[in-house]
Amino acid sequence: MQFSALSCLLASLEESRLQLPSSEEEFGFLSELLQSKELHALVKVHNKIVDNGKDDKFHPVLSSSMQIALEVLEVILPKIDTNTDCKELFFLLQKPHLQGLMCAHDAVAQKDYFPRLPEIPLEVDEEEETIKIVQLVKSNEPLTGGVHSTEPIVVSIIIKGATIKSDEETGKIVIARVMHGGAADRSGLIHVGDEVCEVNGIDVEGKTPNDVLAILQASEGTITFKLVPADGRGGSRESKVRVRAHFDYIASSDPFIPCKEAGLDFLKGDILHIVSQDDAYWWQARKEGDRNMRAGLIPSRALQERRVLHERENSQKTEIEVPQPECSLLLPSASPQTSDGILNCTGGTFVTTPRTKKILYDAAECEDFAREEIATYEEVAKLYPRPGLYRPLALVGPPGVGRNELKRRLIATDPNKYRSPVPYTTRSIRPGEVNGKDYYFVSREGMEEEIAAGKFLEYGEYKGNLYGTSTESVLSLINAGYVCILSPHYQAIKMMRTPQIKPYIIYIKPPLFAKLKETRTAASAKSTFDETNARGFTDEELSDMIHSGEKIEFMFSHFFDDTIVNAELAAAFETLVRVAISVETEPLWVPASWVQ
Ligand SMILES: Nc1ncnc2c1ncn2[C@@H]1O[C@H](COP(=O)(O)OP(=O)(O)OP(=O)(O)O)[C@@H](O)[C@H]1O
């Protein structure tokens, strides 16, 4: 708007004063407003922005500089000890001021700057709706919009990254979703709830989303939408939440997703950036590190939980609400595959001891299946390695698979670096044993009290004596700068996943039966099911090992940071050494609560 336009408006207000049905007070208000310093200052700012933005010189090259900085940090981390430039850059990129600057840049680039103002109650005549005309073009370049003087608002944009649906109450076609980062979102002109009245001059009243899609597909060149803007719209900010997915998801085979083309496929273990949780059932997310700006739909935690419950109960009782189908608005000839083409224990009954291994765990196992929580998403954040403060490595797996063998070998490579906590026991000391080296020999009452106070990570009873590993002994190894190596029973996994301990959990998996038998026989492995450790594994024990491994995976695989198949011992050990080094040196995703 020009200042002259403002003056014209004021002049015409004066001229038509007598014809206006407004009161003196209303007239005075308007006249004052048009002459106010504030309005003039705003117009000035507006004009400046329009002038500067004309040649699009402020178009951001990217909107994820923070993400790129994190990736750079990861790449240069292994080189900081050998290259001074890398070291300097590593520290520079972590400076709060620089990170603040990048954050601000990204927020602006993502148009994340709309102020959140309280809604102004407006008395609007229902009949006098504002109409918005949106023209769609097939090219990748926005039209520099021509003005259609007959319509109140005219906009020409590429509209992609949105979906439409029939409104449940009115049956009208409305914009169902605007995908974060997609063209529709970036344009700032299409909003959820906008009602579609016409497409290329065809009235869509009474039509289904599929009918609208058919009109679109049959259209050539520019398509014109007539939209009634929704009330109370506004750009929603991108959330910064990252989660680790604990299940696989394939949108095309999900009968409940409102728009398959808008879905985002992922695998268990993938890190997802949740950009919007506005919809209770369908979140919008991107794969971490995916430069494709448009987000995709994924089931929300609540929906996934309901779905799993439904599957588990396998009954008609838990109905999953099927949402209204949404159509992705694809430009004619655009393919959904092309990027942005959518418009679219407390311990259990067990112990771990260096020598005694056969404790009865099975009683609790069946229950575990029933009460195991539903694994959906876990909020995560990056944990950067801190020199001198190492995460413990916890080797979990079925009894007899070789956890202690691997642990022993790792400690043997450098006993001044790798340590295992000394376990506690209530049994009496035997000749040759040293208190504090083989075990801490303690009284039953004392140990029971400590267990009751939650001071043991794991504990159990064997032949009338208690055995256990205290949290304190693990923490003291960590604080003394050792890499603590644990081989806990799998029931202790949840108990030890705390911000203090931050374990890196490695699942030691048995290979297929033939390989398991071949390798154990060749090495004359001793069965840990035999009290005297004098014989090899029987076929039944080897089968049990595989079976038990499957159960552990079923219940706890979402907690595993890594899996090592223990077939050939040398190869498994080599992998373990590699993993141990990476845990010491690389930034890794951990539960968000461990980082705050
Ligand atoms: N990859 C392998 N190939 C051959 N033998 C192996 C392999 N891994 C482990 N063993 C042998 O299998 C036997 C059992 O291993 P280990 O004591 O480490 O099992 P574990 O997982 O600690 O069992 P438990 O959980 O019952 O204590 C040992 O004799 C060990 O040397």
The ligand as a Gaussian input file, in Angstrom:
#p B3LYP/6-31G(d) Opt

LIG

0 1
 N       30.856000     -67.804000      19.446000
 C       31.170000     -68.845000      20.221000
 N       31.669000     -69.956000      19.664000
 C       31.976000     -71.005000      20.425000
 N       31.845000     -71.058000      21.749000
 C       31.352000     -69.984000      22.372000
 C       30.986000     -68.822000      21.634000
 N       30.537000     -67.908000      22.505000
 C       30.603000     -68.452000      23.722000
 N       31.094000     -69.702000      23.657000
 C       31.280000     -70.642000      24.761000
 O       29.986000     -70.968000      25.246000
 C       30.032000     -71.203000      26.636000
 C       29.026000     -70.332000      27.330000
 O       29.439000     -68.955000      27.191000
 P       29.222000     -67.894000      28.356000
 O       29.624000     -68.449000      29.676000
 O       29.872000     -66.657000      27.922000
 O       27.658000     -67.770000      28.254000
 P       26.727000     -66.696000      28.970000
 O       25.974000     -66.002000      27.921000
 O       27.522000     -65.854000      29.881000
 O       25.756000     -67.670000      29.732000
 P       24.878000     -67.380000      31.068000
 O       23.968000     -66.273000      30.668000
 O       24.192000     -68.665000      31.287000
 O       25.845000     -66.986000      32.131000
 C       31.471000     -70.928000      27.060000
 O       32.168000     -72.171000      27.103000
 C       32.001000     -70.057000      25.942000
 O       33.406000     -70.174000      25.781000

